[in-house]
Amino acid sequence: MSDETSVLSLNYIGTNPHIRGGRPHIIGTTIEVSALVIQHIVHRQSADEIAADYHLTLSQVYAAFAYYYAHKAEMDTMIEERRHYAESLKERQVGSRHKALS
């Protein structure tokens, strides 16, 4: 029996400046890690539900969770920045086809 440890890697998460602005995503898709994490933490979806909704394997979903927890501070900052950006677009009604009902 050998005392050598083999490190096995499951390469499901990637970054590419041409995909989602370089934000971490599931390789082979444009689905951001943050989208899956938000579904799980904020919307309380299970890994099985997320896998079904996004047409991913459970391995891909859990890899996204693992990536998130390994880079939590950085990911939380990224998620918060994206939330603020979305709120600013909403306030300016960017993308709205209708006038505000005020």
Stockholm file with secondary structure:
# STOCKHOLM 1.0

chainA/1-102         MSDETSVLSLNYIGTNPHIRGGRPHIIGTTIEVSALVIQHIVHRQSADEIAADYHLTLSQVYAAFAYYYAHKAEMDTMIEERRHYAESLKERQVGSRHKALS
#=GR chainA/1-102 SS CCCCCCCCCCCCEECBTTBGGGCCEETTSCCBHHHHHHHHHTSCCCHHHHHHHHTCCHHHHHHHHHHHHHTHHHHHHHHHHHHHHHHHHHHTTTTCSSCCCC
#=GC SS_cons         CCCCCCCCCCCCEECBTTBGGGCCEETTSCCBHHHHHHHHHTSCCCHHHHHHHHTCCHHHHHHHHHHHHHTHHHHHHHHHHHHHHHHHHHHTTTTCSSCCCC
//
